[in-house]
Amino acid sequence: MSASSGAAAQRLRTDPDTVERDLAKLVLTVVELLRQLMERQALHRVDKGDLTEEQEERIGMTLMILQRRMDEMCARHGLRMEDLNLDLGPLGTLLSPTSPTSG
């Protein structure tokens, strides 16, 4: 076994005590990425004037509720929103560094 494949095998080992937290982190990261994409799309549509006032209100409320739920889920699993921002190496981080609804 070469040194690089040995290192890969080391990275693949999981701690049974953290599997649930790591899985929650992965799922919440995907949900946060989708939330940010939905938020950007909604802002784009608002800027274009594609939405009625009622639709804007409904989307705003939905995004606020989703953000609140994300905060609750992170707290339940001992995570911070910053923990969800995966480092992609030379590509930078996965999530936007600043989100209008995060705080």
C-alpha positions in Angstrom: 0.0 0.0 0.0 1.5 3.4 -1.0 1.7 6.3 1.3 -1.0 8.2 -0.5 -3.4 5.3 -0.4 -2.6 4.8 3.2 -3.5 8.5 3.8 -6.8 8.0 2.0 -7.6 5.0 4.1 -6.9 7.0 7.2 -9.3 9.7 6.0 -12.1 7.2 5.3 -12.1 5.9 8.9 -15.1 7.2 10.8 -15.6 7.6 14.5 -18.9 5.8 15.4 -19.6 8.6 18.0 -19.5 11.3 15.3 -21.2 9.6 12.4 -24.6 11.1 13.2 -23.2 14.6 13.6 -21.1 14.3 10.4 -24.2 13.1 8.4 -26.2 15.9 9.8 -23.5 18.4 8.9 -23.5 17.0 5.3 -27.3 17.2 4.9 -27.5 20.7 6.5 -24.7 21.9 4.2 -26.7 20.8 1.1 -29.9 22.3 2.5 -28.0 25.6 3.2 -26.6 25.7 -0.3 -30.1 25.2 -1.7 -31.5 27.9 0.6 -28.8 30.4 -0.5 -29.6 29.6 -4.2 -33.3 30.0 -3.6 -32.7 33.3 -1.9 -30.5 34.6 -4.7 -33.2 33.6 -7.3 -35.9 35.2 -5.2 -33.9 38.5 -5.0 -33.3 38.4 -8.7 -37.0 38.0 -9.4 -37.8 40.8 -7.0 -35.3 43.1 -8.8 -36.8 42.2 -12.2 -40.3 42.9 -10.9 -41.5 39.4 -11.7 -43.4 38.9 -8.4 -46.5 40.3 -7.0 -46.3 41.9 -3.5 -48.1 38.9 -2.1 -45.5 36.5 -3.7 -42.6 38.6 -2.4 -44.1 38.5 1.1 -44.7 34.7 1.0 -41.1 34.0 -0.3 -39.7 36.3 2.4 -41.6 34.5 5.1 -40.6 31.1 3.8 -36.9 32.0 3.6 -37.1 33.4 7.2 -38.7 30.2 8.5 -36.2 28.1 6.7 -33.3 30.1 8.2 -34.8 29.7 11.7 -35.1 25.9 11.1 -31.5 25.7 9.9 -30.4 27.5 13.1 -32.5 25.1 15.2 -31.1 22.0 13.4 -27.5 23.3 13.7 -28.0 23.9 17.5 -29.5 20.4 17.9 -26.4 18.8 16.4 -23.9 21.1 18.0 -23.0 22.9 14.8 -22.6 26.5 13.8 -23.6 27.8 10.4 -19.9 28.4 9.8 -19.3 24.7 10.2 -21.4 24.0 7.1 -19.1 26.1 4.8 -16.9 23.4 3.3 -13.4 24.4 2.2 -13.0 23.3 -1.4 -9.2 24.1 -1.5 -8.2 26.2 -4.4 -11.8 26.8 -5.3 -12.5 28.5 -2.0 -15.5 27.8 0.2 -18.8 26.2 -0.9 -21.2 28.7 0.6 -21.4 32.5 0.3 -19.4 34.1 3.0 -22.2 36.5 3.8 -25.9 35.8 3.5 -28.5 38.5 4.0 -30.5 36.4 6.4 -27.6 34.9 8.4 -26.4 36.6 11.5 
